Amino acid sequence: MGRQPAGRSGTSREELKARAIAWVERGCAEQGIPVEVSDPLTIQAVAEILRQGRQKAVRRDSSKRL
């Protein structure tokens, strides 16, 4: 998926959604991982990673700094 120029690109929301879905599906297929996850422990682990990404580095545990 190429980078869009700045400003209004003329691409509709539906087209962007379709392109994003295709990108995710292609990436998952290439890595041999499922597109959908239903395991509660996996979902919990991903949620924790996403929460940490929103924190400032000074608030993270030193072992989890990027």
PDB file of N, H, CA, C and O in Angstrom:
ATOM      1  N   MET A   1       0.854  -1.164   0.000  1.00  0.00           N
ATOM      2  CA  MET A   1       0.000   0.000   0.000  1.00  0.00           C
ATOM      3  C   MET A   1       0.899   1.226   0.000  1.00  0.00           C
ATOM      4  O   MET A   1       1.657   1.444   0.945  1.00  0.00           O
ATOM      5  N   GLY A   2       0.818   2.016  -1.044  1.00  0.00           N
ATOM      6  H   GLY A   2       0.203   1.839  -1.812  1.00  0.00           H
ATOM      7  CA  GLY A   2       1.650   3.199  -1.149  1.00  0.00           C
ATOM      8  C   GLY A   2       1.137   4.336  -0.294  1.00  0.00           C
ATOM      9  O   GLY A   2      -0.036   4.376   0.076  1.00  0.00           O
ATOM     10  N   ARG A   3       2.011   5.237   0.006  1.00  0.00           N
ATOM     11  H   ARG A   3       2.964   5.204  -0.295  1.00  0.00           H
ATOM     12  CA  ARG A   3       1.654   6.392   0.838  1.00  0.00           C
ATOM     13  C   ARG A   3       0.836   7.388   0.027  1.00  0.00           C
ATOM     14  O   ARG A   3       1.180   7.699  -1.113  1.00  0.00           O
ATOM     15  N   GLN A   4      -0.240   7.883   0.614  1.00  0.00           N
ATOM     16  H   GLN A   4      -0.519   7.630   1.540  1.00  0.00           H
ATOM     17  CA  GLN A   4      -1.104   8.849  -0.048  1.00  0.00           C
ATOM     18  C   GLN A   4      -0.515  10.248   0.088  1.00  0.00           C
ATOM     19  O   GLN A   4       0.120  10.548   1.099  1.00  0.00           O
ATOM     20  N   PRO A   5      -0.711  11.106  -0.905  1.00  0.00           N
ATOM     21  CA  PRO A   5      -0.238  12.482  -0.791  1.00  0.00           C
ATOM     22  C   PRO A   5      -0.992  13.219   0.307  1.00  0.00           C
ATOM     23  O   PRO A   5      -2.106  12.840   0.669  1.00  0.00           O
ATOM     24  N   ALA A   6      -0.382  14.267   0.830  1.00  0.00           N
ATOM     25  H   ALA A   6       0.523  14.574   0.536  1.00  0.00           H
ATOM     26  CA  ALA A   6      -1.017  15.045   1.886  1.00  0.00           C
ATOM     27  C   ALA A   6      -2.265  15.727   1.339  1.00  0.00           C
ATOM     28  O   ALA A   6      -2.379  15.982   0.140  1.00  0.00           O
ATOM     29  N   GLY A   7      -3.195  16.015   2.240  1.00  0.00           N
ATOM     30  H   GLY A   7      -3.102  15.807   3.213  1.00  0.00           H
ATOM     31  CA  GLY A   7      -4.428  16.666   1.829  1.00  0.00           C
ATOM     32  C   GLY A   7      -5.476  15.653   1.414  1.00  0.00           C
ATOM     33  O   GLY A   7      -5.319  14.453   1.640  1.00  0.00           O
ATOM     34  N   ARG A   8      -6.511  16.126   0.826  1.00  0.00           N
ATOM     35  H   ARG A   8      -6.639  17.101   0.642  1.00  0.00           H
ATOM     36  CA  ARG A   8      -7.604  15.248   0.408  1.00  0.00           C
ATOM     37  C   ARG A   8      -7.166  14.437  -0.802  1.00  0.00           C
ATOM     38  O   ARG A   8      -6.856  14.997  -1.854  1.00  0.00           O
ATOM     39  N   SER A   9      -7.141  13.121  -0.651  1.00  0.00           N
ATOM     40  H   SER A   9      -7.392  12.666   0.204  1.00  0.00           H
ATOM     41  CA  SER A   9      -6.649  12.264  -1.723  1.00  0.00           C
ATOM     42  C   SER A   9      -7.748  11.822  -2.670  1.00  0.00           C
ATOM     43  O   SER A   9      -7.460  11.272  -3.733  1.00  0.00           O
ATOM     44  N   GLY A  10      -9.004  12.051  -2.306  1.00  0.00           N
ATOM     45  H   GLY A  10      -9.239  12.498  -1.443  1.00  0.00           H
ATOM     46  CA  GLY A  10     -10.099  11.615  -3.149  1.00  0.00           C
ATOM     47  C   GLY A  10     -10.491  10.175  -2.897  1.00  0.00           C
ATOM     48  O   GLY A  10     -11.450   9.687  -3.495  1.00  0.00           O
ATOM     49  N   THR A  11      -9.780   9.488  -2.032  1.00  0.00           N
ATOM     50  H   THR A  11      -9.001   9.885  -1.545  1.00  0.00           H
ATOM     51  CA  THR A  11     -10.102   8.106  -1.712  1.00  0.00           C
ATOM     52  C   THR A  11     -11.234   8.085  -0.695  1.00  0.00           C
ATOM     53  O   THR A  11     -11.183   8.770   0.327  1.00  0.00           O
ATOM     54  N   SER A  12     -12.249   7.294  -0.988  1.00  0.00           N
ATOM     55  H   SER A  12     -12.291   6.737  -1.818  1.00  0.00           H
ATOM     56  CA  SER A  12     -13.398   7.234  -0.090  1.00  0.00           C
ATOM     57  C   SER A  12     -13.054   6.418   1.154  1.00  0.00           C
ATOM     58  O   SER A  12     -12.108   5.630   1.170  1.00  0.00           O
ATOM     59  N   ARG A  13     -13.838   6.633   2.169  1.00  0.00           N
ATOM     60  H   ARG A  13     -14.606   7.273   2.156  1.00  0.00           H
ATOM     61  CA  ARG A  13     -13.671   5.889   3.417  1.00  0.00           C
ATOM     62  C   ARG A  13     -13.805   4.384   3.182  1.00  0.00           C
ATOM     63  O   ARG A  13     -13.064   3.585   3.754  1.00  0.00           O
ATOM     64  N   GLU A  14     -14.752   4.018   2.341  1.00  0.00           N
ATOM     65  H   GLU A  14     -15.355   4.667   1.876  1.00  0.00           H
ATOM     66  CA  GLU A  14     -14.975   2.599   2.044  1.00  0.00           C
ATOM     67  C   GLU A  14     -13.766   1.983   1.343  1.00  0.00           C
ATOM     68  O   GLU A  14     -13.385   0.849   1.632  1.00  0.00           O
ATOM     69  N   GLU A  15     -13.170   2.731   0.426  1.00  0.00           N
ATOM     70  H   GLU A  15     -13.480   3.653   0.191  1.00  0.00           H
ATOM     71  CA  GLU A  15     -11.983   2.231  -0.271  1.00  0.00           C
ATOM     72  C   GLU A  15     -10.806   2.081   0.688  1.00  0.00           C
ATOM     73  O   GLU A  15     -10.074   1.094   0.626  1.00  0.00           O
ATOM     74  N   LEU A  16     -10.625   3.051   1.565  1.00  0.00           N
ATOM     75  H   LEU A  16     -11.220   3.854   1.615  1.00  0.00           H
ATOM     76  CA  LEU A  16      -9.545   2.950   2.558  1.00  0.00           C
ATOM     77  C   LEU A  16      -9.756   1.759   3.478  1.00  0.00           C
ATOM     78  O   LEU A  16      -8.809   1.046   3.810  1.00  0.00           O
ATOM     79  N   LYS A  17     -11.011   1.543   3.893  1.00  0.00           N
ATOM     80  H   LYS A  17     -11.781   2.122   3.624  1.00  0.00           H
ATOM     81  CA  LYS A  17     -11.318   0.400   4.752  1.00  0.00           C
ATOM     82  C   LYS A  17     -11.008  -0.912   4.035  1.00  0.00           C
ATOM     83  O   LYS A  17     -10.406  -1.815   4.615  1.00  0.00           O
ATOM     84  N   ALA A  18     -11.418  -1.012   2.782  1.00  0.00           N
ATOM     85  H   ALA A  18     -11.907  -0.278   2.310  1.00  0.00           H
ATOM     86  CA  ALA A  18     -11.155  -2.229   2.003  1.00  0.00           C
ATOM     87  C   ALA A  18      -9.658  -2.463   1.829  1.00  0.00           C
ATOM     88  O   ALA A  18      -9.190  -3.598   1.926  1.00  0.00           O
ATOM     89  N   ARG A  19      -8.914  -1.403   1.575  1.00  0.00           N
ATOM     90  H   ARG A  19      -9.295  -0.481   1.497  1.00  0.00           H
ATOM     91  CA  ARG A  19      -7.459  -1.529   1.423  1.00  0.00           C
ATOM     92  C   ARG A  19      -6.799  -1.947   2.737  1.00  0.00           C
ATOM     93  O   ARG A  19      -5.872  -2.757   2.739  1.00  0.00           O
ATOM     94  N   ALA A  20      -7.277  -1.394   3.854  1.00  0.00           N
ATOM     95  H   ALA A  20      -8.030  -0.736   3.853  1.00  0.00           H
ATOM     96  CA  ALA A  20      -6.717  -1.755   5.161  1.00  0.00           C
ATOM     97  C   ALA A  20      -6.994  -3.215   5.485  1.00  0.00           C
ATOM     98  O   ALA A  20      -6.116  -3.925   5.975  1.00  0.00           O
ATOM     99  N   ILE A  21      -8.204  -3.659   5.214  1.00  0.00           N
ATOM    100  H   ILE A  21      -8.918  -3.083   4.816  1.00  0.00           H
ATOM    101  CA  ILE A  21      -8.560  -5.060   5.465  1.00  0.00           C
ATOM    102  C   ILE A  21      -7.702  -5.981   4.612  1.00  0.00           C
ATOM    103  O   ILE A  21      -7.190  -6.987   5.103  1.00  0.00           O
ATOM    104  N   ALA A  22      -7.544  -5.643   3.336  1.00  0.00           N
ATOM    105  H   ALA A  22      -7.960  -4.826   2.938  1.00  0.00           H
ATOM    106  CA  ALA A  22      -6.714  -6.465   2.448  1.00  0.00           C
ATOM    107  C   ALA A  22      -5.273  -6.511   2.933  1.00  0.00           C
ATOM    108  O   ALA A  22      -4.634  -7.562   2.875  1.00  0.00           O
ATOM    109  N   TRP A  23      -4.750  -5.376   3.414  1.00  0.00           N
ATOM    110  H   TRP A  23      -5.269  -4.522   3.461  1.00  0.00           H
ATOM    111  CA  TRP A  23      -3.376  -5.309   3.920  1.00  0.00           C
ATOM    112  C   TRP A  23      -3.201  -6.226   5.130  1.00  0.00           C
ATOM    113  O   TRP A  23      -2.215  -6.955   5.227  1.00  0.00           O
ATOM    114  N   VAL A  24      -4.167  -6.183   6.053  1.00  0.00           N
ATOM    115  H   VAL A  24      -4.968  -5.590   5.974  1.00  0.00           H
ATOM    116  CA  VAL A  24      -4.099  -7.032   7.249  1.00  0.00           C
ATOM    117  C   VAL A  24      -4.187  -8.501   6.859  1.00  0.00           C
ATOM    118  O   VAL A  24      -3.401  -9.322   7.333  1.00  0.00           O
ATOM    119  N   GLU A  25      -5.138  -8.830   5.999  1.00  0.00           N
ATOM    120  H   GLU A  25      -5.776  -8.163   5.614  1.00  0.00           H
ATOM    121  CA  GLU A  25      -5.304 -10.227   5.583  1.00  0.00           C
ATOM    122  C   GLU A  25      -4.061 -10.755   4.883  1.00  0.00           C
ATOM    123  O   GLU A  25      -3.649 -11.892   5.116  1.00  0.00           O
ATOM    124  N   ARG A  26      -3.461  -9.933   4.025  1.00  0.00           N
ATOM    125  H   ARG A  26      -3.795  -9.010   3.836  1.00  0.00           H
ATOM    126  CA  ARG A  26      -2.238 -10.343   3.316  1.00  0.00           C
ATOM    127  C   ARG A  26      -1.090 -10.550   4.299  1.00  0.00           C
ATOM    128  O   ARG A  26      -0.364 -11.541   4.212  1.00  0.00           O
ATOM    129  N   GLY A  27      -0.927  -9.615   5.234  1.00  0.00           N
ATOM    130  H   GLY A  27      -1.516  -8.810   5.305  1.00  0.00           H
ATOM    131  CA  GLY A  27       0.142  -9.734   6.226  1.00  0.00           C
ATOM    132  C   GLY A  27      -0.025 -10.958   7.110  1.00  0.00           C
ATOM    133  O   GLY A  27       0.946 -11.650   7.417  1.00  0.00           O
ATOM    134  N   CYS A  28      -1.253 -11.221   7.515  1.00  0.00           N
ATOM    135  H   CYS A  28      -2.041 -10.659   7.266  1.00  0.00           H
ATOM    136  CA  CYS A  28      -1.510 -12.408   8.351  1.00  0.00           C
ATOM    137  C   CYS A  28      -1.224 -13.690   7.570  1.00  0.00           C
ATOM    138  O   CYS A  28      -0.623 -14.625   8.099  1.00  0.00           O
ATOM    139  N   ALA A  29      -1.659 -13.725   6.308  1.00  0.00           N
ATOM    140  H   ALA A  29      -2.147 -12.965   5.879  1.00  0.00           H
ATOM    141  CA  ALA A  29      -1.417 -14.910   5.485  1.00  0.00           C
ATOM    142  C   ALA A  29       0.076 -15.150   5.293  1.00  0.00           C
ATOM    143  O   ALA A  29       0.535 -16.290   5.358  1.00  0.00           O
ATOM    144  N   GLU A  30       0.832 -14.086   5.057  1.00  0.00           N
ATOM    145  H   GLU A  30       0.458 -13.160   5.004  1.00  0.00           H
ATOM    146  CA  GLU A  30       2.279 -14.213   4.861  1.00  0.00           C
ATOM    147  C   GLU A  30       2.983 -14.725   6.111  1.00  0.00           C
ATOM    148  O   GLU A  30       4.001 -15.411   6.019  1.00  0.00           O
ATOM    149  N   GLN A  31       2.436 -14.389   7.286  1.00  0.00           N
ATOM    150  H   GLN A  31       1.609 -13.832   7.361  1.00  0.00           H
ATOM    151  CA  GLN A  31       3.056 -14.790   8.548  1.00  0.00           C
ATOM    152  C   GLN A  31       2.453 -16.068   9.129  1.00  0.00           C
ATOM    153  O   GLN A  31       2.926 -16.582  10.142  1.00  0.00           O
ATOM    154  N   GLY A  32       1.405 -16.576   8.479  1.00  0.00           N
ATOM    155  H   GLY A  32       1.021 -16.158   7.656  1.00  0.00           H
ATOM    156  CA  GLY A  32       0.767 -17.799   8.947  1.00  0.00           C
ATOM    157  C   GLY A  32       0.014 -17.629  10.250  1.00  0.00           C
ATOM    158  O   GLY A  32      -0.055 -18.555  11.057  1.00  0.00           O
ATOM    159  N   ILE A  33      -0.549 -16.451  10.461  1.00  0.00           N
ATOM    160  H   ILE A  33      -0.492 -15.698   9.805  1.00  0.00           H
ATOM    161  CA  ILE A  33      -1.313 -16.205  11.682  1.00  0.00           C
ATOM    162  C   ILE A  33      -2.767 -15.905  11.316  1.00  0.00           C
ATOM    163  O   ILE A  33      -3.041 -15.400  10.227  1.00  0.00           O
ATOM    164  N   PRO A  34      -3.696 -16.214  12.221  1.00  0.00           N
ATOM    165  CA  PRO A  34      -5.106 -15.963  11.910  1.00  0.00           C
ATOM    166  C   PRO A  34      -5.418 -14.470  11.889  1.00  0.00           C
ATOM    167  O   PRO A  34      -4.781 -13.679  12.585  1.00  0.00           O
ATOM    168  N   VAL A  35      -6.404 -14.101  11.085  1.00  0.00           N
ATOM    169  H   VAL A  35      -6.922 -14.744  10.520  1.00  0.00           H
ATOM    170  CA  VAL A  35      -6.839 -12.708  11.007  1.00  0.00           C
ATOM    171  C   VAL A  35      -7.605 -12.341  12.269  1.00  0.00           C
ATOM    172  O   VAL A  35      -7.472 -11.229  12.778  1.00  0.00           O
ATOM    173  N   GLU A  36      -8.404 -13.270  12.772  1.00  0.00           N
ATOM    174  H   GLU A  36      -8.512 -14.174  12.358  1.00  0.00           H
ATOM    175  CA  GLU A  36      -9.199 -13.020  13.969  1.00  0.00           C
ATOM    176  C   GLU A  36      -8.630 -13.804  15.144  1.00  0.00           C
ATOM    177  O   GLU A  36      -8.148 -14.925  14.982  1.00  0.00           O
ATOM    178  N   VAL A  37      -8.692 -13.208  16.313  1.00  0.00           N
ATOM    179  H   VAL A  37      -9.084 -12.298  16.445  1.00  0.00           H
ATOM    180  CA  VAL A  37      -8.199 -13.837  17.531  1.00  0.00           C
ATOM    181  C   VAL A  37      -9.357 -13.933  18.516  1.00  0.00           C
ATOM    182  O   VAL A  37     -10.079 -12.959  18.726  1.00  0.00           O
ATOM    183  N   SER A  38      -9.534 -15.107  19.121  1.00  0.00           N
ATOM    184  H   SER A  38      -8.947 -15.899  18.950  1.00  0.00           H
ATOM    185  CA  SER A  38     -10.612 -15.263  20.091  1.00  0.00           C
ATOM    186  C   SER A  38     -10.103 -15.717  21.465  1.00  0.00           C
ATOM    187  O   SER A  38     -10.873 -15.787  22.423  1.00  0.00           O
ATOM    188  N   ASP A  39      -8.810 -16.025  21.555  1.00  0.00           N
ATOM    189  H   ASP A  39      -8.184 -15.969  20.777  1.00  0.00           H
ATOM    190  CA  ASP A  39      -8.240 -16.475  22.816  1.00  0.00           C
ATOM    191  C   ASP A  39      -8.170 -15.302  23.800  1.00  0.00           C
ATOM    192  O   ASP A  39      -7.509 -14.304  23.514  1.00  0.00           O
ATOM    193  N   PRO A  40      -8.841 -15.405  24.957  1.00  0.00           N
ATOM    194  CA  PRO A  40      -8.869 -14.280  25.905  1.00  0.00           C
ATOM    195  C   PRO A  40      -7.490 -13.849  26.398  1.00  0.00           C
ATOM    196  O   PRO A  40      -7.265 -12.657  26.606  1.00  0.00           O
ATOM    197  N   LEU A  41      -6.574 -14.777  26.588  1.00  0.00           N
ATOM    198  H   LEU A  41      -6.757 -15.746  26.420  1.00  0.00           H
ATOM    199  CA  LEU A  41      -5.239 -14.414  27.065  1.00  0.00           C
ATOM    200  C   LEU A  41      -4.458 -13.630  26.009  1.00  0.00           C
ATOM    201  O   LEU A  41      -3.718 -12.703  26.337  1.00  0.00           O
ATOM    202  N   THR A  42      -4.626 -14.005  24.754  1.00  0.00           N
ATOM    203  H   THR A  42      -5.228 -14.758  24.488  1.00  0.00           H
ATOM    204  CA  THR A  42      -3.968 -13.273  23.669  1.00  0.00           C
ATOM    205  C   THR A  42      -4.533 -11.866  23.563  1.00  0.00           C
ATOM    206  O   THR A  42      -3.783 -10.904  23.399  1.00  0.00           O
ATOM    207  N   ILE A  43      -5.842 -11.741  23.654  1.00  0.00           N
ATOM    208  H   ILE A  43      -6.452 -12.522  23.787  1.00  0.00           H
ATOM    209  CA  ILE A  43      -6.484 -10.425  23.593  1.00  0.00           C
ATOM    210  C   ILE A  43      -6.026  -9.553  24.754  1.00  0.00           C
ATOM    211  O   ILE A  43      -5.777  -8.361  24.575  1.00  0.00           O
ATOM    212  N   GLN A  44      -5.914 -10.137  25.938  1.00  0.00           N
ATOM    213  H   GLN A  44      -6.117 -11.105  26.084  1.00  0.00           H
ATOM    214  CA  GLN A  44      -5.443  -9.396  27.110  1.00  0.00           C
ATOM    215  C   GLN A  44      -3.996  -8.927  26.911  1.00  0.00           C
ATOM    216  O   GLN A  44      -3.657  -7.796  27.260  1.00  0.00           O
ATOM    217  N   ALA A  45      -3.158  -9.782  26.359  1.00  0.00           N
ATOM    218  H   ALA A  45      -3.433 -10.701  26.075  1.00  0.00           H
ATOM    219  CA  ALA A  45      -1.749  -9.417  26.131  1.00  0.00           C
ATOM    220  C   ALA A  45      -1.643  -8.279  25.112  1.00  0.00           C
ATOM    221  O   ALA A  45      -0.853  -7.353  25.299  1.00  0.00           O
ATOM    222  N   VAL A  46      -2.422  -8.342  24.051  1.00  0.00           N
ATOM    223  H   VAL A  46      -3.063  -9.094  23.899  1.00  0.00           H
ATOM    224  CA  VAL A  46      -2.393  -7.284  23.036  1.00  0.00           C
ATOM    225  C   VAL A  46      -2.900  -5.969  23.627  1.00  0.00           C
ATOM    226  O   VAL A  46      -2.332  -4.909  23.364  1.00  0.00           O
ATOM    227  N   ALA A  47      -3.959  -6.037  24.417  1.00  0.00           N
ATOM    228  H   ALA A  47      -4.421  -6.898  24.630  1.00  0.00           H
ATOM    229  CA  ALA A  47      -4.496  -4.825  25.048  1.00  0.00           C
ATOM    230  C   ALA A  47      -3.440  -4.179  25.944  1.00  0.00           C
ATOM    231  O   ALA A  47      -3.325  -2.954  25.971  1.00  0.00           O
ATOM    232  N   GLU A  48      -2.676  -4.974  26.670  1.00  0.00           N
ATOM    233  H   GLU A  48      -2.770  -5.970  26.648  1.00  0.00           H
ATOM    234  CA  GLU A  48      -1.628  -4.444  27.537  1.00  0.00           C
ATOM    235  C   GLU A  48      -0.531  -3.770  26.717  1.00  0.00           C
ATOM    236  O   GLU A  48      -0.038  -2.706  27.091  1.00  0.00           O
ATOM    237  N   ILE A  49      -0.152  -4.382  25.609  1.00  0.00           N
ATOM    238  H   ILE A  49      -0.553  -5.247  25.305  1.00  0.00           H
ATOM    239  CA  ILE A  49       0.867  -3.794  24.738  1.00  0.00           C
ATOM    240  C   ILE A  49       0.384  -2.454  24.192  1.00  0.00           C
ATOM    241  O   ILE A  49       1.141  -1.484  24.162  1.00  0.00           O
ATOM    242  N   LEU A  50      -0.864  -2.399  23.765  1.00  0.00           N
ATOM    243  H   LEU A  50      -1.479  -3.187  23.789  1.00  0.00           H
ATOM    244  CA  LEU A  50      -1.414  -1.149  23.225  1.00  0.00           C
ATOM    245  C   LEU A  50      -1.487  -0.072  24.299  1.00  0.00           C
ATOM    246  O   LEU A  50      -1.212   1.094  24.017  1.00  0.00           O
ATOM    247  N   ARG A  51      -1.851  -0.438  25.518  1.00  0.00           N
ATOM    248  H   ARG A  51      -2.074  -1.385  25.747  1.00  0.00           H
ATOM    249  CA  ARG A  51      -1.885   0.542  26.615  1.00  0.00           C
ATOM    250  C   ARG A  51      -0.498   1.100  26.875  1.00  0.00           C
ATOM    251  O   ARG A  51      -0.348   2.305  27.080  1.00  0.00           O
ATOM    252  N   GLN A  52       0.513   0.252  26.869  1.00  0.00           N
ATOM    253  H   GLN A  52       0.391  -0.726  26.702  1.00  0.00           H
ATOM    254  CA  GLN A  52       1.876   0.706  27.120  1.00  0.00           C
ATOM    255  C   GLN A  52       2.349   1.655  26.027  1.00  0.00           C
ATOM    256  O   GLN A  52       3.113   2.583  26.296  1.00  0.00           O
ATOM    257  N   GLY A  53       1.902   1.429  24.805  1.00  0.00           N
ATOM    258  H   GLY A  53       1.282   0.675  24.587  1.00  0.00           H
ATOM    259  CA  GLY A  53       2.301   2.286  23.698  1.00  0.00           C
ATOM    260  C   GLY A  53       1.790   3.708  23.839  1.00  0.00           C
ATOM    261  O   GLY A  53       2.353   4.628  23.246  1.00  0.00           O
ATOM    262  N   ARG A  54       0.738   3.901  24.613  1.00  0.00           N
ATOM    263  H   ARG A  54       0.282   3.153  25.095  1.00  0.00           H
ATOM    264  CA  ARG A  54       0.170   5.226  24.803  1.00  0.00           C
ATOM    265  C   ARG A  54       0.824   5.966  25.956  1.00  0.00           C
ATOM    266  O   ARG A  54       0.588   7.162  26.125  1.00  0.00           O
ATOM    267  N   GLN A  55       1.640   5.285  26.755  1.00  0.00           N
ATOM    268  H   GLN A  55       1.831   4.314  26.618  1.00  0.00           H
ATOM    269  CA  GLN A  55       2.299   5.922  27.892  1.00  0.00           C
ATOM    270  C   GLN A  55       3.574   6.619  27.443  1.00  0.00           C
ATOM    271  O   GLN A  55       4.166   6.257  26.426  1.00  0.00           O
ATOM    272  N   LYS A  56       3.981   7.600  28.191  1.00  0.00           N
ATOM    273  H   LYS A  56       3.500   7.894  29.017  1.00  0.00           H
ATOM    274  CA  LYS A  56       5.279   8.239  27.954  1.00  0.00           C
ATOM    275  C   LYS A  56       6.365   7.307  28.475  1.00  0.00           C
ATOM    276  O   LYS A  56       6.140   6.552  29.420  1.00  0.00           O
ATOM    277  N   ALA A  57       7.516   7.359  27.873  1.00  0.00           N
ATOM    278  H   ALA A  57       7.699   7.973  27.106  1.00  0.00           H
ATOM    279  CA  ALA A  57       8.607   6.454  28.244  1.00  0.00           C
ATOM    280  C   ALA A  57       8.971   6.577  29.719  1.00  0.00           C
ATOM    281  O   ALA A  57       9.363   5.588  30.338  1.00  0.00           O
ATOM    282  N   VAL A  58       8.851   7.770  30.292  1.00  0.00           N
ATOM    283  H   VAL A  58       8.532   8.574  29.789  1.00  0.00           H
ATOM    284  CA  VAL A  58       9.242   7.935  31.686  1.00  0.00           C
ATOM    285  C   VAL A  58       8.276   7.229  32.629  1.00  0.00           C
ATOM    286  O   VAL A  58       8.630   6.971  33.780  1.00  0.00           O
ATOM    287  N   ARG A  59       7.069   6.911  32.176  1.00  0.00           N
ATOM    288  H   ARG A  59       6.782   7.122  31.242  1.00  0.00           H
ATOM    289  CA  ARG A  59       6.099   6.232  33.023  1.00  0.00           C
ATOM    290  C   ARG A  59       6.188   4.723  32.906  1.00  0.00           C
ATOM    291  O   ARG A  59       5.700   4.007  33.780  1.00  0.00           O
ATOM    292  N   ARG A  60       6.801   4.227  31.846  1.00  0.00           N
ATOM    293  H   ARG A  60       7.198   4.809  31.135  1.00  0.00           H
ATOM    294  CA  ARG A  60       6.914   2.791  31.654  1.00  0.00           C
ATOM    295  C   ARG A  60       7.947   2.195  32.607  1.00  0.00           C
ATOM    296  O   ARG A  60       8.872   2.875  33.052  1.00  0.00           O
ATOM    297  N   ASP A  61       7.768   0.912  32.910  1.00  0.00           N
ATOM    298  H   ASP A  61       7.017   0.360  32.549  1.00  0.00           H
ATOM    299  CA  ASP A  61       8.803   0.189  33.642  1.00  0.00           C
ATOM    300  C   ASP A  61      10.071   0.224  32.800  1.00  0.00           C
ATOM    301  O   ASP A  61      10.005   0.183  31.571  1.00  0.00           O
ATOM    302  N   SER A  62      11.212   0.299  33.449  1.00  0.00           N
ATOM    303  H   SER A  62      11.266   0.333  34.447  1.00  0.00           H
ATOM    304  CA  SER A  62      12.465   0.384  32.701  1.00  0.00           C
ATOM    305  C   SER A  62      12.664  -0.820  31.783  1.00  0.00           C
ATOM    306  O   SER A  62      13.328  -0.708  30.753  1.00  0.00           O
ATOM    307  N   SER A  63      12.097  -1.963  32.145  1.00  0.00           N
ATOM    308  H   SER A  63      11.558  -2.054  32.983  1.00  0.00           H
ATOM    309  CA  SER A  63      12.255  -3.151  31.316  1.00  0.00           C
ATOM    310  C   SER A  63      11.391  -3.096  30.067  1.00  0.00           C
ATOM    311  O   SER A  63      11.585  -3.893  29.150  1.00  0.00           O
ATOM    312  N   LYS A  64      10.431  -2.162  30.014  1.00  0.00           N
ATOM    313  H   LYS A  64      10.273  -1.514  30.760  1.00  0.00           H
ATOM    314  CA  LYS A  64       9.506  -2.096  28.899  1.00  0.00           C
ATOM    315  C   LYS A  64       9.704  -0.861  28.038  1.00  0.00           C
ATOM    316  O   LYS A  64       8.892  -0.602  27.149  1.00  0.00           O
ATOM    317  N   ARG A  65      10.743  -0.101  28.273  1.00  0.00           N
ATOM    318  H   ARG A  65      11.402  -0.312  28.995  1.00  0.00           H
ATOM    319  CA  ARG A  65      11.000   1.082  27.457  1.00  0.00           C
ATOM    320  C   ARG A  65      11.430   0.657  26.060  1.00  0.00           C
ATOM    321  O   ARG A  65      12.077  -0.375  25.885  1.00  0.00           O
ATOM    322  N   LEU A  66      11.067   1.455  25.077  1.00  0.00           N
ATOM    323  H   LEU A  66      10.542   2.294  25.219  1.00  0.00           H
ATOM    324  CA  LEU A  66      11.429   1.144  23.687  1.00  0.00           C
ATOM    325  C   LEU A  66      12.829   1.599  23.384  1.00  0.00           C
ATOM    326  O   LEU A  66      13.307   1.422  22.263  1.00  0.00           O
TER     327      LEU A  66
END
